[in-house]
Amino acid sequence: MEDRKEKTVDASPKDCFGSIQVINLPNEMTRMDSRPECRTCEEFRDCLRLSKEEAEKEKEREELRKQTMIAQIIDISVVFSNELGSCLLEFLNRIYNSSLGKVLFSNLLLFYEIPKEMFSTSLTIPISQTTLDLVQWEIPQQEDSSHSTNSKGSFTIRVVLIQRYFQNNRKGNIGLIAQEVARVFSTDENGIRQIRETLDDSEKALFKKMDEQQRVLWLLEKWGFKEELESLQKELSPPK
């Protein structure tokens, strides 16, 4: 009588289980990074399912963090007009979804509307513990870590002053806000370095050759505010 031996299966997952990475690309597509041995692995499907679940959870955490940061910016900023406040909210939602999005988590953008009749003003903005807690996450690796001014838990406060806005011109107002944010990032070495982290090699070389004004205009188009820029330029053009 032939003895039948039952095949034992190791129920414990491999050490590499869950190492497959599902990476979200800027064009809204995804790329899967795996190991060569994954091709013949019997646990591949379960491993891929786990990786996708983790990627979805991380995406949800990023969205929550983004919305919380935007809510804090709106809460702390000083904007008097509802029209401008509405434009600011739309701008923040769009800029956090642009190529600059991840860089913004190591910055705190604050907006202050200055009445037209004021020639100078002082600015006092209380920073709550909740706001400070928002920036206590791992900051993306800088392009040159040996010269980086940022470390884990550090951030840069960038104050954007707005002294005018355009009645009944939503695109023009958003273009104005976007222009001032681009200018804030283009006027200091730390901001320029942060922007360069979002560019590919050819764009970095091009960006380096630009002067400040060229950088601002180029960034607005790259961040998806071309129509808003055109509307702003029409508002600023002298009447014929």
C-alpha positions as a printed Julia matrix, in Angstrom:
240×3 Matrix{Float64}:
   0.0     0.0     0.0
   1.46    3.29   -1.1
   1.91    5.84    1.63
   0.52    9.25    0.8
   2.34   12.12    2.34
   0.44   15.32    2.75
   2.17   18.36    1.38
   2.74   20.88    4.1
   2.33   24.52    3.22
   4.03   27.22    5.2
   1.22   29.55    6.25
   3.55   32.35    7.23
   4.14   34.97    4.52
   7.57   35.62    3.1
   9.77   38.33    4.56
   9.25   40.41    1.42
   5.45   40.14    1.6
   3.9    43.56    0.95
   7.03   44.96   -0.69
   5.31   45.56   -4.04
   4.86   49.28   -4.51
   1.97   50.85   -6.42
   3.14   54.33   -7.38
   0.72   57.06   -8.48
   2.07   58.98  -11.47
   1.37   62.68  -12.25
  -0.73   61.69  -15.3
  -3.19   59.89  -12.96
  -1.83   56.48  -14.01
  -0.04   54.03  -11.72
   3.22   52.08  -11.92
   3.91   48.82  -10.1
   7.42   48.24   -8.75
   8.2    44.63   -7.86
  11.13   42.24   -7.57
  12.23   39.75  -10.28
  11.27   36.81   -8.03
   7.68   38.13   -7.88
   7.06   36.58  -11.32
   7.02   33.04   -9.94
   5.78   33.79   -6.42
   2.6    31.96   -5.4
   1.71   34.78   -3.01
   1.9    37.46   -5.69
  -1.85   38.2    -5.87
  -2.27   38.49   -2.11
   0.86   40.61   -1.9
  -0.35   42.91   -4.66
  -3.78   43.24   -3.01
  -2.14   44.23    0.28
   0.08   46.77   -1.48
  -2.92   48.33   -3.25
  -4.82   48.56    0.02
  -1.87   50.3     1.67
  -1.55   52.68   -1.28
  -5.25   53.59   -1.01
  -4.92   54.21    2.72
  -1.9    56.44    2.16
  -3.8    58.35   -0.52
  -6.66   58.91    1.93
  -4.23   60.09    4.61
  -2.62   62.52    2.16
  -6.01   63.93    1.16
  -7.03   64.38    4.8
  -3.73   66.07    5.58
  -4.12   68.37    2.59
  -7.67   69.39    3.5
  -6.66   69.95    7.13
  -3.76   72.15    6.09
  -6.0    74.17    3.73
  -8.57   74.63    6.49
  -5.84   75.9     8.84
  -4.51   78.32    6.2
  -7.99   79.75    5.63
  -8.58   79.98    9.39
  -5.32   81.79   10.2
  -5.1    84.03    7.12
  -6.7    87.48    7.21
  -8.98   87.96    4.19
 -11.82   90.48    4.47
 -13.79   89.99    1.24
 -15.83   86.85    0.67
 -15.08   86.97   -3.05
 -11.33   86.88   -2.48
 -11.72   84.21    0.22
 -13.61   81.96   -2.19
 -10.9    82.43   -4.83
  -8.22   81.63   -2.25
  -9.95   78.37   -1.33
 -10.12   77.27   -4.98
  -6.48   78.24   -5.5
  -5.31   76.2    -2.49
  -7.21   73.1    -3.6
  -5.66   73.33   -7.05
  -2.1    74.19   -5.99
  -1.97   71.27   -3.54
  -2.9    68.98   -6.45
  -0.22   70.49   -8.7
   3.42   69.44   -9.05
   4.21   71.72   -6.08
   1.79   69.85   -3.81
   4.2    67.75   -1.74
   6.62   70.64   -1.3
   3.85   72.71    0.29
   3.74   70.37    3.28
   7.12   71.78    4.4
   5.77   75.33    4.09
   2.98   77.27    5.78
   1.35   79.72    3.37
  -0.47   82.61    5.05
  -2.45   85.27    3.21
  -3.11   88.79    4.42
  -5.4    91.21    2.61
  -4.23   94.8     3.03
  -6.91   97.49    2.57
  -6.14   99.72   -0.42
  -5.99  102.89    1.67
  -3.23  101.51    3.91
   0.35  102.36    2.92
   1.9   100.25    5.67
   0.7    97.76    8.21
   1.9    95.43   10.91
   1.06   91.75   10.75
   0.42   89.58   13.81
  -0.68   86.0    13.2
  -1.1    83.54   16.1
   0.18   80.05   15.31
  -1.83   77.42   17.2
  -0.51   74.08   18.39
  -2.84   72.4    15.88
  -1.08   74.25   13.08
   2.33   73.3    14.41
   1.24   69.66   14.61
   0.4    69.72   10.9
   4.04   70.13    9.93
   5.48   67.41   12.18
   5.81   64.81    9.45
   8.72   63.61    7.37
   9.75   66.32    4.92
  10.78   65.1     1.43
  14.52   64.67    0.89
  16.11   67.86   -0.34
  17.95   67.98   -3.65
  21.25   68.5    -1.82
  20.96   67.27    1.75
  24.36   68.67    2.74
  23.08   72.21    2.14
  19.48   71.7     3.24
  18.01   74.24    5.64
  15.06   71.96    6.41
  14.97   68.88    8.63
  12.24   66.68   10.02
   9.74   68.82   11.83
  10.97   72.16   10.42
   9.0    74.35    8.04
   8.99   77.77    6.4
   6.26   80.35    6.97
   5.56   82.31    3.78
   3.29   85.34    4.09
   1.55   86.56    0.94
   0.25   90.14    1.05
  -2.67   91.08   -1.22
  -3.63   94.74   -1.5
  -6.25   94.55   -4.25
  -8.58   92.21   -6.02
 -10.91   92.44   -9.0
 -14.67   92.62   -8.63
 -16.54   89.82  -10.44
 -13.4    88.35  -12.0
 -12.77   84.99  -10.39
 -10.03   83.93  -12.8
  -8.23   87.25  -12.43
  -8.26   86.96   -8.63
  -6.99   83.38   -8.69
  -4.3    84.48  -11.14
  -3.29   87.27   -8.76
  -3.0    84.88   -5.81
  -1.07   82.33   -7.91
   1.3    85.05   -9.14
   2.11   86.19   -5.6
   2.7    82.62   -4.4
   5.01   81.95   -7.36
   6.85   85.2    -6.57
   7.27   84.22   -2.9
   8.89   80.92   -3.9
  11.06   82.53   -6.58
  12.68   85.22   -4.44
  14.77   83.19   -1.99
  17.24   80.32   -2.34
  15.24   77.94   -0.16
  12.1    78.46   -2.24
  14.01   78.03   -5.5
  15.56   74.81   -4.2
  12.14   73.49   -3.21
  10.72   74.25   -6.66
  13.68   72.56   -8.37
  12.83   69.36   -6.48
   9.6    69.17   -8.48
  11.29   69.55  -11.9
  12.96   67.06  -14.21
  16.57   67.63  -15.32
  15.74   69.56  -18.49
  13.32   71.83  -16.61
  15.9    72.46  -13.88
  18.41   73.7   -16.46
  15.76   75.93  -18.06
  14.57   77.28  -14.7
  18.12   78.14  -13.69
  18.58   80.4   -16.73
  15.4    82.43  -16.08
  15.2    85.72  -14.25
  12.66   86.19  -11.47
   9.8    87.43  -13.66
  10.3    84.66  -16.21
  10.21   82.09  -13.41
   6.92   83.44  -12.08
   5.2    83.31  -15.49
   6.64   79.87  -16.28
   5.55   78.45  -12.92
   1.99   79.69  -13.31
   1.64   77.77  -16.55
   3.3    74.66  -15.14
   1.02   74.7   -12.09
  -2.06   74.91  -14.33
  -2.97   78.61  -14.03
  -2.45   79.71  -17.64
  -6.03   80.95  -18.14
  -5.96   82.75  -14.8
  -2.68   84.41  -15.73
  -4.16   85.66  -19.01
  -7.18   87.05  -17.15
  -4.88   88.79  -14.65
  -2.79   90.32  -17.43
  -5.96   91.73  -19.05
  -6.92   93.36  -15.76
  -3.47   94.89  -15.39
  -3.26   96.12  -18.98
  -3.92   99.86  -19.41
  -7.26  100.65  -21.1
  -7.02  101.41  -24.79
